[in-house]
Amino acid sequence: MAAFNHLKNNSSDWLMLRALVLIATISGLLVVMSFSLSKPYIESNKQQAIDKALFELVVNASDKKEFIIAGDKILPASELMQLKQEQSSEAEIKPLYALYNKQEKLISLALQAEASGYQDKIQILYTFDPKCQCIRGIKVLKMAETPGIGDKISSDKDFLQNFIELDTSLNEDWGTLKNKIVSVKHGKKRHLWEIDSISGATISSSAVARMLNQSAQQFVPIIMKHLSFLQSKVLHRKPGQQGKAVLELSHE
Ligand SMILES: Cc1cc2nc3c(=O)[nH]c(=O)nc-3n(C[C@H](O)[C@H](O)[C@H](O)COP(=O)(O)O)c2cc1C
């Protein structure tokens, strides 16, 4: 307090302090403003990158529809705001993309997955084909793996071959995968659920296996249970509940 009074009595120091507080406040406001202004652009760029990856992965897709997986439900993405308002708990909400061909037939689903790699989090988009219950392709959305070593997970042709038909078929009870997705040493792949690692980049390769296993174990059972809803592309409404989509999810 004595130091504060001393400052107040010394007018030049007091002026300096006030100027510093003002500058700090303005700088803070500018940072917050620029963050809020750039957020929609960042989101839109992210969405564009996802769309590009989706249509590169599923070349014969002509339409995309966005859903969300919330708990064990699948809802149209348009219901997200309402769901957030209704939900008291912070249940995990995950985007799910459904891709349709010209005949409006569901040909693929896609999800994001992530895990820690050699340097930082690796984020990927992967496609799931319900016909074979298998993963059909991956695209790396974000990574900080070492150039020329770990970053090969996005470009190495042999590594990408793993995802032409990576088995994620379910057990009879449709609760879990029949076989855990695992990475194996380069050249040791024997089964469709194994990922042949990149030689010298075992850590990045196993990160891809871990994220796919975790995501597929959790979401393939939910997708398969709600498949006919995703195939129909139609929102079922309960009579009398105008505007509010209530999904009568058909369990196959
Ligand atoms: C500078 C440096 C960067 C590395 N970056 C990666 C990487 O990004 N991803 C990775 O899996 N391994 C990376 N490694 C190699 C790992 O330390 C490890 O040796 C390798 O993943 C093991 O692969 P292997 O079992 O085929 O020999 C890096 C090694 C060094 C020295």
The ligand as a Gaussian input file, in Angstrom:
#p B3LYP/6-31G(d) Opt

LIG

0 1
 C       15.680000     -37.408000     -34.944000
 C       14.819000     -38.614000     -34.985000
 C       13.521000     -38.472000     -35.397000
 C       12.671000     -39.582000     -35.449000
 N       11.382000     -39.430000     -35.845000
 C       10.548000     -40.498000     -35.851000
 C        9.193000     -40.355000     -36.222000
 O        8.703000     -39.304000     -36.599000
 N        8.425000     -41.485000     -36.172000
 C        8.907000     -42.708000     -35.793000
 O        8.150000     -43.666000     -35.767000
 N       10.184000     -42.851000     -35.469000
 C       11.024000     -41.782000     -35.491000
 N       12.331000     -41.945000     -35.154000
 C       12.835000     -43.318000     -34.942000
 C       12.428000     -43.901000     -33.591000
 O       13.212000     -43.354000     -32.597000
 C       12.573000     -45.414000     -33.613000
 O       13.921000     -45.734000     -33.791000
 C       11.807000     -46.061000     -34.720000
 O       10.467000     -45.679000     -34.684000
 C       11.879000     -47.570000     -34.577000
 O       11.527000     -48.153000     -35.833000
 P       12.053000     -49.637000     -36.195000
 O       11.475000     -50.520000     -35.129000
 O       11.519000     -49.957000     -37.550000
 O       13.539000     -49.579000     -36.176000
 C       13.162000     -40.844000     -35.099000
 C       14.492000     -40.978000     -34.671000
 C       15.300000     -39.877000     -34.622000
 C       16.724000     -40.047000     -34.164000

